[in-house]
């Protein structure tokens, strides 16, 4: 039999435009991230996460009345059902937090009074409920797995401050709460990444908001998408001292391995979010008496950029995960919560994309995603096989 030859396939949809969007834009060559026309740097400096939620869902920044209304609804919707808490308590304490978060979404769907209403207003209400409740689920899980009772959400705290309060049992100071608020803004949206594409593909079938968000969380749980800041923190702990940085970086490059937190699939310059995260990591680390994680990170950036340039003749850049790792660690967020924290922010962007996918006003009307594939088979011979009974095989 003739030997089969491998067939090269175009995979990953890299460079393939699949839809138009008004939600956000990533201009990699310029190092710009834009949410509905606004540079992310301007939003991080001037807005709150609640304002960004409104911007993403409703296509404009809120006025005072709209913002007050959104805050009131978020506060009302943060509590999670008692039966979900019971399920969390019955779960294995060693369960992966991303699995817990994903499993909670369809359970929340069963409690949503608007679940069977496919209208845009109902879908917007579902979006706000998901944005409000997922931080409560995550914080409750951290308490439960440590044998503690969950802390009820506070109606008087922001989305960011409330999560830290439910997580630790202590109301965060104003600066820490604001820094975490900025983190949520920076992670809220990033155009057609893998998890957003998953959400939109599911939404294109006219599945409801919860189904789309559950699929997005599943996509984010994969190590090629979420979790990079976890690997950055693991790297920092392995290095442990600024004196070990140069040896570590050169050993990794000598072995053909990556230095985590460097390089990005989209940006041809430093990730604009990294410039915002770095000084916050430095400030919080020094305030709590642990400056070394930021200092090691900064030294890695310097050494790795110089070494990579010398070896490859081109530049390499830091991404959003590089400094978010040391910042989250300084905020006492558990390492296996880094990706779930990403999710409780990005859910705002996912929901915005679901709304756009299902209710876009522009023609043609959104359609079911149904890409083509090239069948290459796993055998040699004719296109069709002749069935052979099992006794004769």
N, C-alpha and C positions, 0 to 999 in steps of 0.2 A: 504494500500500500504506500502511495506517495506520502511523504512527510508533510504535515500541515505547516504552513508558514504563518507566523504571527502577523496580524493585521493591525496597522496603526489606526487609532481612533482619536478623534477630537473630543476630549472629555472636559467636564468642568464648566462649560459655557463661558470660558474666559474670553473677554472681548466681544461677546455676543449680546447685543441689545435686545431685551425681551419685552420691555414695556416702557412707557413714559411715566414720570412721576413729578409731582409738585412738592413732595414732602421734604426731600433734602438732596444735596448735591455734594459729591466729594471731588474736588479738583486736585488730583494727586500731584501734578507737576507744580502747582502753585502752593501746595500745602494748606489748602483751604477746605473747611467743612462748613456747610451752609444748611441751616434749618429754615425752610420757607423764606429764603431771601436774607436771613440774618446770619452773620458770621458767628460761629460757636464761641469765639473769644468774647464778643460783645455780650452774648447771652450769659456766659459764665460770669462776666464782670458785673452786669447790671440786673439780670433777671433772677427769679427764683424758679425752682423746679416746677412749682404749680403753674407759673406763667408759661413755662415751656410746654407743659402738658396741654394747656389750652391752645397754645400756638400750633402744636402738632395735630391735635384733634379737630380744631375749628378754623385753622388757616389764618389766624390773626392773633396778635397779642391781646390779652383781655384788658378791658377798662376796669375801673375799681369795682363796679357792680358785678361784672362777670367774674372777676377774680374772687370776690367775696362769696359768690354763689358756688363756684367750684370748690373752694376750701370747705364750705359747709357740707357739700355733698360728699367729699372725700372723708371728712370726719365722721359723717353718718354711716358710710359704707365700709369703714375699716374693720369692724368686728367680723369674725368668721363664725360659722355655725358650730354649735356645741358638738354635733355629730362628727364634724371634721376634726375637732380637737380630740374626740374619743378615738378616732381612727389613727391620728398621729400618736397618741399614747399607746396604741396597740402595735405600732410599727417597731421594727428592730432599731435599737439605738445606733447601730452601725450603718444604717441605710445612708446612701449617698444623698446629700442635700438636694442636688439637682433632680434626682428621681422623686424625692418627696415633693418638691415644688411642682414638677410636671404632673404627678399623680393627683395633686390637690386641685388642679384646674378643672378637669371634668367633674369632680365632686362639687366644686363651686357652681358649675353649670346647672346641676340638678336643683340648686336652690334659687336660681335666678328667675324672678317672676316674668321677665321679658324674653325668656329663652326661645319661645316659639314665635316671637314677633320679629319678622325679618326687616322691618323698616329702619331707616337711618337713625331716627331719634332713639329707638330701642337699642340699636347697635352702639350708639354713643354711650348710653347708660351702662351697657355691658362693659364697654371699655373702661369707664371710670371705676366700676366695681372691681375689675381686675387690677387696675393700677392701685386702688386703695387696699385691696385685700392681700395681694401677694406678699408685701412686706410683713404683714401680720402673720401669715402662714410661716414664713421663713424664721422670723423671730421666735414664734411659738415652738418651732422645731428645735431651735438651739436650746431653749429652756427645757423642753421635754426630754431631750436626749441626755441632759445632765441631771435628770431626776427632779427638776423644778417645775413649778406651775407657770403656765404662760402668763404674761402681763397684759392686761387689757389695754388697748390703744387709748391714747389721750386725745380729747377733742380740742385741746388748747395748743398742740404742738404741730409744727410743720411736718410734711411728709418725711423729710430727712431726719429731723430731730426725733420724731415719733418712732422711727425704726430703731435708732440707737437706744432710745429709752426702753423699748420693749425687749431689745436684745440684752441689755446689761442690767436693767432695773434702776439705772441712774439717768437723770435728765442731763444731757450733754451741755457743756458750756457753749456759749454763743458762737465762739470761733469754730469749734469742732463741728457744730451743727451746720454752720455756713459752709465749711469746707466739704462736708459730706453732701450738702445740697448741690454744690458745684460739681462734685463727682457724678451725681445723678444726672445733671444737665449734660455733662460731657459724654455720658454713655447712652443717652436717650435715643439716639438715632444715628445711623451710618449708611443710609441708602440701601442698595440691593446686596447686602451681605448674605451669607448662607441662611441664617435663621430668618431674616426678613423675606427672602425668596421662598422659604418653606411656608411661612405664614401666608404669603400672597398666593402661592400655588394651591394651598388648602382652601383659602377664601374663594378662589376662582371656581370651585365646585359648588359655591353657595353654602358651604358649611358655615356654622355660626362662629362667632368671635372666640369662644372658648376652645373650639377644635383647632382653630388656626394658631392660637397662642400656645396651646399644648404642643403642637408640632414644632413651633419655633423654639420652645424650651428644649425639646428633644434634640434639635439641630445644634443649639448652642452648647449642649452637654458634650459634644464630640471634641476630642483634644485638638483637632485641626482648626476649630473655631473658638470656643471659649476655653478658659483655663490657662491661657498663656501667662497671666500674672501670677498664678500659682507656681508655675515652673520658674518664673523669675524669683519668687520668694525662696523657693527651694534652692536655687542657685546661690542666692545671697547667703543663706544659712550654711551652705557647703563651703563657700569661700571664707566666711566668718570674720576675716580681718582685711583691712585695706592693704596690708602688706602682701597678701596672697593674690591680689587681683591680677597683676601682670602675668604671673606664672599660669594661673587658671585660664585666662583668655588665650594666651599663646598655645597652651596645651590643647584647648578646644579647637582652635583653628588648625593646628598641626594635624589633628586627628580627623579633620574634615567635618567637625560638628559645628552646630550653631551656638551662638551666645544668645540666650533667650531675651526677648524684649527688643531685639534689633531686627530691622527689616519689616516691610509691610507689603502686602499684595497690591496696594493702591498708591500709596504716597511715594513720590520721588524726592522727598525731603523729610525733615523731622516732622512727626505727627504733631499738628498744632495743639492737640490736647496735652501732649507731654510737657510743653512749656508752662502750662497752667498747673499741672499736677506736681511738678518738681519742687517749686518753692513751698507748696503746702506740705509735701513730704518732709522737707527740711525743717520747717517750723514746728510741725507736730512732733517729729522725732526728737528735736532738741527740748521741746517743752516737757516731754515725758522722761527725758534723761536717756534716750536711746538714739543718739544721732548717727550711729555707725551704719545703719542700714541705708540711709540716704547717702552717706559719705562713700560707702562701698559702691553704690549704684552710680554715683557721679564719676568715680574713678574707672569703673567698668566702661562707661560711655566714652571717656577720654581715651583709654587704652585700646578698646575695641575699634573705635573709629580710625585711629592712627594705624593700628596693625592691619586692619582690613584694607585701608587705602594703599599701604605698602605692598601687601600681598596681591591684591586684585587690580590695583590701579584705578579704583573707583570708590565712591563713598557709600557708607551704610548709615542708616538713620534709626533713631529710637522711635518706638511706637507707644501707643497709649498704655500698654500693659507694663512698660518698664518702670515707671515711677508710681503707678497706682498700687503696685505690690507693696512697697515699703510704706506708702501712705495708709493703706487699709490695715496693715500690720500694726502701725502706730496707733490706729483708732481702735485696736483690740478686736478687730473683726477676725473670726476664725479663718484659717487659710482655706478650708474647704467650702467657705462661704463666699470666696471672691467671685466665682462665676455666678452663683445665685444672686449676688448683689448686682452684678452686671444685668441679670435678667429683670430684677425688680425696677430697674431704670429703663431698660430697652423695651419693656412691655408697652410703654407710651408710644414708641416708634412703631412697634409691631401693629398696635391697634390703629394707628394713623394709616398705615399701609393697607390694612384690611378694609378700612372705610373707603379708602381711595380705590382699591381693587373692586369693591362691590357697588360703589355709588358714584363713580366718576361720571361727570356730566359730559365729558368730551366724547365724541363719536370716533371710532366705532365702539359699541357697547362692550364692556369687559367680557372676555370669553374664557372658557375652560382652557387651562394650560394643558397642552397635549403635544409635547415635542416628538419629533421623529427619532428613530434610531436606525443604525445600520447593522443588519443581521449578518454576522460573520460565521456563525455555527461553531461547533466544536468537533468537527469530523471532516474527512475528505471524501469527495464523491459527489453524487447528484444532489440537487436541492432538496429532494424528498427521499426519505428512507423507506425501505420495504420492511414491514413488520415481520419479525421472526419469533415464533412461539418460544416460550422459555425453555422447553426441552431441547431445542435445537440451537440454542445460543452458546 
